[in-house]
Every structure is written in C-alpha cells, then in structure tokens.
Amino acid sequence: MSVEKISLGKNGMMFPMSLGIIGVNITANQPNFTTVSSIATASLDPPLVSFSLNKVRFSNKYIIEKKTFSVNFPSANILDKVDYCGLVSGANLDKSQIFQTFYGTLPDTPMIKECPLCIECKLVAVIDLPKNELFIGQIINTYSEQKYLTNGKLDTTKLGLCTLNFADSSYRTPGKTAGKAFCDGTKLASLT
C-alpha cells in the first residue's frame, strides 16, 4: 500500500526541538538567561554546540562581547522558570535571581544548579543569518550529578530533559526507548 505525502509548505520547525537556557554574564556579578530551542551538536571532535537567537535578543551582544556562554538543559520541574526566561527580556528585567548559579572554569559563564546538565562553552563563531545569529561554541566542560549517571556515563533516561513541540506549543519529556542507535540497522545488512 502506497502512502501519499502532502505538502506542509516551508516548515522549518523540526520535531522535537531541544530545549535549553543560555547563560552569560552581562556584568561581573549579573548573569542573564534566555530560553532557546534547537540546540545542536555541530561537531564531536572538537566538541562544538550550536544554536541561534533572533538578532534583537538581549543576550547576543554579551555572548559576542564575553566570547563565552553556557547551555543548561532543564527538566520538567523548572519549566515555569524556563518559559519565563523566554518571555521576558534581560533588557527590561534582571533575571539573575531566577536560578541558583555556579561557575566552572570560564569566567562570565553562569550555569544553573537546578538543571541536570550544564555545559560551558567558548564562542568560536557567529554566523549572520537574515533574522538570527547562529552561535557556535566549543565545549570546555560538562557538569552533571552522580544521580544522573549509570556506570560513570550520563544516562538520558535519568536526566528527564524536555523538548519543545512547536506544533502545539507544548513542552514534552522523553518517552520510552524506541531502538538502539548504531546497532538496529545492522539487521538489514543482508539487504545490501
């Protein structure tokens, strides 16, 4: 039975979209946080992460000035704060007290204690897009807690990270495992 595909137009929203909070200091002791979606691994070696922000976003200037930022991945228990950080601008409101923060090895890189996974990055490139700026950062260090590890490695089933479903403006948490990456496809080797 053949399935007919229908056109949905120019839809750039990939599903699901990763959800995170970008952190950067706007002064020596004042962090600012902004919510982003579509955070991606840009390279494994060297380890690079990427995301884009609209050019009018308050954090852009400080990421470029400080040449550093953090990516903090939240769980569902702080989604109200995550959503709030995306709704209000640091230009109009001091968001430094919304979360408990900590710092790693890079100055001006505030990370969020309430997030199960935090990454500090050094800015390596900014790509100018028509309405956004695409930021690429080299991962300097990654922080988590023992309770999120299994056999010394991050266990994504324990992290409880959230995604954004742009189609219905909802936040989602991951469901059950659907398959084994880099393994399940080997079953089809006899077909080629």
Backbone as numpy.savetxt, mean C-alpha at the origin, in Angstrom:
# Nx Ny Nz CAx CAy CAz Cx Cy Cz
-19.24 -24.79 -24.53 -20.08 -23.62 -24.53 -19.19 -22.37 -24.53
-19.43 -21.49 -25.46 -18.63 -20.28 -25.60 -19.24 -19.15 -24.75
-18.38 -18.42 -24.07 -18.82 -17.30 -23.24 -18.54 -16.03 -24.01
-19.56 -15.19 -24.13 -19.39 -13.93 -24.85 -19.00 -12.83 -23.87
-17.92 -12.16 -24.18 -17.45 -11.04 -23.36 -18.16 -9.77 -23.80
-18.43 -8.87 -22.84 -19.05 -7.60 -23.16 -18.09 -6.47 -22.79
-18.16 -5.39 -23.52 -17.28 -4.24 -23.27 -17.74 -3.46 -22.05
-16.80 -3.10 -21.19 -17.08 -2.27 -20.03 -16.43 -0.89 -20.18
-15.92 -0.60 -21.36 -15.31 0.70 -21.61 -13.90 0.78 -21.05
-13.40 1.99 -20.92 -12.05 2.22 -20.42 -12.04 2.16 -18.90
-11.97 0.96 -18.37 -12.02 0.77 -16.93 -10.62 0.46 -16.41
-9.99 1.43 -15.75 -8.64 1.25 -15.25 -8.57 0.69 -13.84
-9.71 0.40 -13.24 -9.73 -0.10 -11.88 -9.54 -1.61 -11.87
-8.38 -2.04 -11.41 -8.11 -3.47 -11.32 -8.68 -3.96 -9.99
-9.16 -5.17 -9.97 -9.81 -5.69 -8.77 -9.05 -6.89 -8.23
-8.89 -7.06 -6.95 -9.06 -6.02 -5.93 -7.86 -5.08 -5.92
-8.00 -3.95 -5.27 -6.93 -2.97 -5.18 -6.32 -3.02 -3.78
-4.99 -3.09 -3.72 -4.35 -3.11 -2.40 -4.63 -1.80 -1.68
-4.60 -1.84 -0.38 -4.94 -0.68 0.44 -3.80 -0.40 1.40
-3.37 0.85 1.45 -2.28 1.20 2.35 -2.34 2.66 2.75
-1.47 3.02 3.66 -1.36 4.39 4.14 0.08 4.82 3.95
0.27 5.91 3.22 1.61 6.45 3.00 1.91 7.43 4.12
3.10 7.30 4.71 3.52 8.20 5.78 4.76 8.98 5.38
4.78 10.27 5.73 5.94 11.12 5.51 5.88 12.27 6.51
7.02 12.70 7.01 7.04 13.85 7.90 6.91 15.14 7.10
6.07 16.05 7.58 5.99 17.36 6.94 6.83 18.38 7.71
7.11 18.08 8.97 8.13 18.79 9.76 8.87 17.71 10.53
9.86 18.11 11.30 10.67 17.11 12.02 9.85 16.22 12.94
8.80 16.74 13.52 8.01 15.96 14.47 6.54 15.82 14.10
6.20 16.10 12.85 4.80 16.05 12.45 4.61 15.15 11.24
4.20 13.90 11.48 3.92 13.01 10.35 2.58 13.35 9.69
2.50 13.01 8.44 1.24 13.11 7.71 0.99 11.75 7.06
-0.28 11.38 6.99 -0.66 10.10 6.43 -1.73 10.29 5.36
-1.60 9.56 4.28 -2.62 9.60 3.24 -2.92 8.18 2.76
-4.18 7.91 2.52 -4.62 6.59 2.10 -4.43 6.43 0.59
-3.92 5.28 0.19 -3.74 4.98 -1.23 -4.23 3.56 -1.53
-4.54 3.35 -2.78 -4.84 2.00 -3.24 -3.93 1.70 -4.43
-3.90 0.50 -4.84 -3.06 0.05 -5.96 -1.58 0.23 -5.69
-1.14 -0.22 -4.56 0.28 -0.29 -4.25 0.80 -1.56 -4.91
1.94 -1.45 -5.58 2.42 -2.61 -6.33 3.91 -2.84 -6.11
4.31 -4.08 -6.25 5.71 -4.43 -6.30 6.21 -4.06 -7.68
7.21 -3.19 -7.75 7.75 -2.78 -9.04 8.95 -3.64 -9.44
9.64 -4.21 -8.46 10.81 -5.05 -8.72 11.12 -5.84 -7.46
11.64 -7.05 -7.65 12.07 -7.85 -6.50 13.54 -7.66 -6.19
14.35 -7.35 -7.22 15.78 -7.16 -7.02 16.28 -6.05 -7.91
16.45 -4.85 -7.40 16.29 -4.47 -6.00 14.81 -4.40 -5.63
14.49 -4.51 -4.34 13.08 -4.48 -3.94 12.50 -3.07 -4.07
11.56 -2.91 -4.99 10.94 -1.62 -5.25 9.43 -1.72 -5.12
8.81 -0.66 -4.61 7.36 -0.58 -4.48 6.90 0.68 -5.22
5.68 0.66 -5.73 5.17 1.83 -6.45 3.71 2.09 -6.10
3.33 3.36 -6.23 1.94 3.80 -6.06 1.84 5.17 -6.70
0.61 5.60 -6.96 0.44 6.95 -7.51 -0.53 7.75 -6.67
-0.31 9.05 -6.67 -1.18 10.00 -5.98 -1.53 11.12 -6.94
-2.74 11.62 -6.84 -3.13 12.78 -7.62 -2.19 13.93 -7.29
-1.86 14.73 -8.30 -0.89 15.81 -8.13 -1.30 16.83 -7.08
-2.58 16.92 -6.76 -3.03 17.91 -5.78 -2.90 17.41 -4.33
-2.49 16.17 -4.15 -2.39 15.62 -2.80 -1.28 16.31 -2.02
-1.54 16.58 -0.77 -0.64 17.31 0.12 0.68 16.58 0.34
0.65 15.26 0.42 1.86 14.47 0.74 2.90 14.49 -0.37
2.50 14.67 -1.61 3.43 14.58 -2.74 4.67 15.46 -2.54
4.43 16.71 -2.21 5.52 17.68 -2.03 6.54 17.18 -1.01
6.06 16.60 0.08 6.95 16.16 1.16 7.67 14.86 0.83
7.03 13.99 0.09 7.71 12.77 -0.35 8.89 13.15 -1.25
8.65 14.09 -2.16 9.70 14.54 -3.07 10.80 15.29 -2.30
10.40 16.14 -1.37 11.37 16.92 -0.59 12.21 16.05 0.34
11.57 15.12 1.05 12.27 14.29 2.04 12.95 13.08 1.40
12.50 12.72 0.19 13.03 11.57 -0.55 12.88 10.25 0.22
11.79 10.17 0.96 11.51 8.98 1.75 10.02 8.91 2.03
9.52 7.71 2.32 8.11 7.52 2.70 7.96 6.13 3.29
6.84 5.93 3.96 6.52 4.58 4.45 5.23 4.12 3.79
5.10 2.80 3.69 3.86 2.18 3.23 3.41 1.29 4.37
2.22 1.56 4.88 1.67 0.85 6.03 0.40 0.13 5.59
0.38 -1.17 5.81 -0.76 -1.98 5.38 -1.67 -2.26 6.57
-2.92 -1.77 6.52 -3.83 -1.89 7.66 -4.64 -3.18 7.66
-5.14 -3.51 8.83 -6.13 -4.58 8.96 -7.49 -3.91 9.22
-8.53 -4.72 9.25 -9.90 -4.19 9.32 -10.20 -3.40 10.59
-9.48 -3.65 11.67 -9.82 -3.00 12.94 -9.53 -1.49 12.96
-8.81 -0.97 11.96 -8.55 0.48 11.93 -9.07 1.12 10.63
-10.00 0.47 9.96 -10.48 0.99 8.67 -11.13 2.37 8.78
-11.73 2.70 9.92 -12.31 4.03 10.06 -11.22 5.10 9.97
-10.08 4.86 10.59 -8.95 5.80 10.53 -8.34 5.84 9.13
-8.25 4.68 8.50 -7.70 4.60 7.14 -8.57 5.41 6.19
-9.87 5.21 6.27 -10.80 5.93 5.40 -10.72 7.44 5.66
-10.66 7.80 6.92 -10.58 9.22 7.31 -9.34 9.89 6.70
-8.22 9.20 6.73 -6.98 9.76 6.16 -7.08 10.00 4.66
-7.96 9.28 4.01 -8.18 9.51 2.58 -9.21 10.59 2.30
-10.01 10.91 3.30 -11.08 11.91 3.12 -10.64 13.33 3.44
-9.67 13.49 4.33 -9.24 14.83 4.75 -7.79 15.07 4.32
-7.47 16.32 4.07 -6.13 16.70 3.63 -5.28 17.20 4.78
-4.02 16.82 4.76 -3.07 17.31 5.73 -2.82 18.81 5.60
-3.24 19.39 4.49 -3.12 20.83 4.30 -4.09 21.57 5.22
-5.19 20.90 5.59 -6.23 21.52 6.40 -6.34 20.96 7.81
-5.72 19.80 8.04 -5.89 19.11 9.32 -4.61 18.38 9.69
-4.21 18.50 10.93 -3.04 17.79 11.45 -3.44 16.34 11.71
-2.91 15.41 10.92 -3.24 13.99 11.07 -2.20 13.22 11.87
-1.29 13.95 12.52 -0.18 13.30 13.21 -0.60 12.50 14.43
-1.77 12.77 15.00 -2.20 12.09 16.22 -3.19 10.96 15.97
-3.50 10.69 14.72 -4.49 9.65 14.40 -3.96 8.26 14.75
-2.68 8.05 14.52 -2.06 6.75 14.78 -0.91 6.89 15.76
-0.52 5.78 16.37 0.73 5.71 17.12 1.83 5.45 16.10
2.90 6.22 16.15 3.94 6.08 15.15 5.25 5.58 15.74
6.09 5.06 14.85 7.45 4.68 15.20 8.33 4.95 13.98
9.63 4.97 14.22 10.58 5.22 13.14 11.59 4.09 13.09
12.05 3.79 11.89 13.06 2.76 11.69 14.41 3.41 11.47
15.04 3.10 10.34 16.38 3.60 10.06 16.39 4.91 9.28
15.32 5.20 8.56 15.27 6.42 7.75 14.59 7.56 8.51
15.20 8.74 8.53 14.51 9.88 9.15 13.33 10.30 8.28
12.38 10.98 8.86 11.21 11.51 8.14 10.33 10.42 7.55
10.41 9.21 8.13 9.62 8.09 7.61 8.79 7.49 8.74
7.68 8.15 9.09 6.84 7.63 10.17 6.09 6.37 9.74
6.06 5.40 10.61 5.30 4.18 10.36 4.25 4.02 11.45
3.23 3.22 11.17 2.05 3.12 12.03 2.10 1.82 12.84
2.13 1.97 14.16 2.19 0.80 15.05 0.97 -0.10 14.90
-0.20 0.47 14.63 -1.43 -0.32 14.54 -1.51 -1.18 13.28
-0.63 -0.94 12.30 -0.64 -1.72 11.07 0.22 -2.97 11.23
-0.26 -4.12 10.76 0.52 -5.34 10.93 1.75 -5.43 10.03
1.82 -4.59 9.00 2.95 -4.61 8.08 3.30 -3.19 7.68
4.57 -2.81 7.90 5.05 -1.46 7.60 6.35 -1.57 6.83
6.49 -0.72 5.82 7.68 -0.74 4.98 8.24 0.67 4.88
9.55 0.82 5.14 10.17 2.13 4.95 10.92 2.12 3.62
10.76 3.22 2.88 11.29 3.28 1.52 12.06 4.57 1.27
13.06 4.45 0.42 13.80 5.60 -0.07 13.29 5.87 -1.48
12.89 7.10 -1.76 12.37 7.48 -3.07 13.47 7.35 -4.12
13.17 6.65 -5.22 14.15 6.52 -6.30 13.68 7.16 -7.60
12.36 7.34 -7.75 11.87 7.96 -8.99 10.45 8.49 -8.78
10.17 9.57 -9.50 8.82 10.12 -9.58 8.53 10.27 -11.07
7.47 9.65 -11.51 7.09 9.72 -12.93 5.85 10.60 -13.04
5.96 11.62 -13.87 4.88 12.57 -14.07 3.85 11.97 -15.03
2.63 11.82 -14.56 1.52 11.32 -15.37 0.54 12.47 -15.59
-0.44 12.33 -16.47 -1.34 13.46 -16.74 -1.98 14.08 -15.49
-2.50 13.27 -14.57 -3.15 13.80 -13.37 -2.47 13.35 -12.08
-1.64 12.34 -12.16 -1.01 11.77 -10.98 0.50 11.84 -11.06
1.13 11.56 -9.94 2.56 11.32 -9.89 2.74 9.88 -9.42
3.54 9.14 -10.15 3.84 7.76 -9.80 5.14 7.74 -9.01
5.08 7.26 -7.78 6.24 7.21 -6.91 6.79 5.80 -6.87
8.11 5.69 -6.99 8.78 4.40 -6.89 9.82 4.52 -5.78
9.75 3.59 -4.84 10.67 3.63 -3.72 11.37 2.31 -3.52
12.63 2.38 -3.10 13.38 1.18 -2.76 13.09 0.81 -1.31
12.73 -0.43 -1.10 12.43 -0.90 0.25 13.73 -1.01 1.02
13.80 -0.28 2.13 14.98 -0.29 3.00 14.81 -1.31 4.12
13.59 -1.39 4.67 13.34 -2.37 5.72 11.84 -2.60 5.83
11.48 -3.76 6.31 10.08 -4.15 6.52 9.91 -4.53 7.98
8.78 -4.10 8.56 8.53 -4.33 9.99 7.18 -5.03 10.18
7.16 -5.98 11.08 5.93 -6.65 11.46 6.10 -7.11 12.91
5.30 -8.10 13.32 5.38 -8.63 14.68 5.44 -10.15 14.61
5.95 -10.74 15.66 6.11 -12.19 15.72 4.77 -12.91 15.48
3.69 -12.35 15.97 2.40 -13.02 15.84 1.92 -13.14 14.39
2.54 -12.40 13.46 2.16 -12.47 12.05 3.09 -13.37 11.24
3.96 -14.10 11.92 4.91 -14.97 11.23 4.55 -16.44 11.44
4.90 -17.24 10.46 4.84 -18.69 10.56 6.18 -19.20 10.04
6.88 -19.94 10.87 8.21 -20.44 10.53 9.15 -19.32 10.10
9.03 -18.18 10.77 9.93 -17.06 10.50 9.59 -16.22 9.29
8.50 -16.53 8.60 8.12 -15.78 7.40 6.74 -15.17 7.59
6.54 -14.01 6.92 5.22 -13.38 6.99 4.14 -14.36 6.54
3.06 -14.40 7.27 1.94 -15.27 6.95 0.75 -14.38 6.61
0.44 -14.26 5.34 -0.60 -13.33 4.91 -1.97 -13.70 5.47
-2.16 -14.95 5.84 -3.45 -15.32 6.44 -3.60 -14.75 7.84
-2.48 -14.44 8.49 -2.52 -13.86 9.83 -2.59 -12.33 9.80
-2.10 -11.72 8.73 -2.03 -10.26 8.65 -3.42 -9.61 8.60
-4.36 -10.25 7.92 -5.71 -9.69 7.80 -5.75 -8.38 7.04
-4.88 -8.25 6.04 -4.83 -7.01 5.27 -6.11 -6.79 4.47
-6.35 -5.54 4.15 -7.58 -5.16 3.46 -7.32 -4.73 2.03
-8.34 -4.85 1.22 -8.30 -4.36 -0.15 -9.48 -3.42 -0.36
-9.41 -2.67 -1.44 -10.50 -1.78 -1.83 -11.17 -2.36 -3.06
-12.48 -2.53 -2.99 -13.26 -2.93 -4.16 -13.91 -1.65 -4.69
-13.31 -1.08 -5.70 -13.75 0.22 -6.21 -15.15 0.14 -6.83
-15.53 -1.04 -7.32 -16.83 -1.20 -7.99 -18.00 -0.85 -7.07
-17.91 -1.20 -5.79 -18.99 -0.87 -4.86 -18.50 -0.06 -3.65
-17.31 0.53 -3.78 -16.72 1.37 -2.72 -16.71 0.66 -1.36
-16.23 -0.58 -1.36 -16.17 -1.32 -0.10 -14.75 -1.78 0.17
-14.44 -1.93 1.45 -13.18 -2.52 1.87 -13.43 -4.00 2.10
-12.47 -4.81 1.73 -12.62 -6.26 1.87 -11.40 -6.85 2.57
-11.61 -7.98 3.20 -10.49 -8.74 3.75 -10.40 -10.02 2.94
-9.21 -10.62 2.88 -9.04 -11.79 2.03 -9.83 -12.99 2.53
-10.21 -13.81 1.58 -10.94 -15.04 1.90 -9.99 -16.21 1.99
-10.47 -17.35 1.61 -9.67 -18.56 1.72 -8.67 -18.67 0.56
-7.69 -19.52 0.74 -6.69 -19.77 -0.30 -7.34 -20.51 -1.46
-7.09 -20.01 -2.67 -7.70 -20.60 -3.86 -6.75 -21.53 -4.60
-5.47 -21.44 -4.34 -4.51 -22.27 -5.05 -3.10 -21.99 -4.58
-2.15 -22.73 -5.12 -0.75 -22.61 -4.75 0.03 -22.02 -5.91
0.58 -20.80 -5.71 1.33 -20.12 -6.75 2.62 -20.86 -7.08
3.03 -20.79 -8.33 4.26 -21.40 -8.83 4.26 -22.92 -8.67
3.08 -23.49 -8.55 2.98 -24.93 -8.34 1.80 -25.52 -9.12
0.61 -24.95 -8.94 -0.59 -25.52 -9.54 -0.50 -25.65 -11.06
0.19 -24.71 -11.70 0.32 -24.74 -13.15 1.15 -25.88 -13.68
1.98 -26.47 -12.83 2.81 -27.58 -13.30 1.97 -28.79 -13.69
0.73 -28.83 -13.20 -0.17 -29.94 -13.56 -0.49 -29.94 -15.05
-0.34 -28.78 -15.67 -0.67 -28.66 -17.10 0.53 -28.88 -18.00
1.67 -29.25 -17.44 2.88 -29.42 -18.23 2.70 -30.42 -19.36
1.85 -31.40 -19.17 1.65 -32.41 -20.21 0.90 -31.87 -21.41
0.29 -30.70 -21.27 -0.47 -30.11 -22.39 0.41 -29.39 -23.40
1.65 -29.09 -23.00 2.52 -28.34 -23.93 3.56 -29.20 -24.55
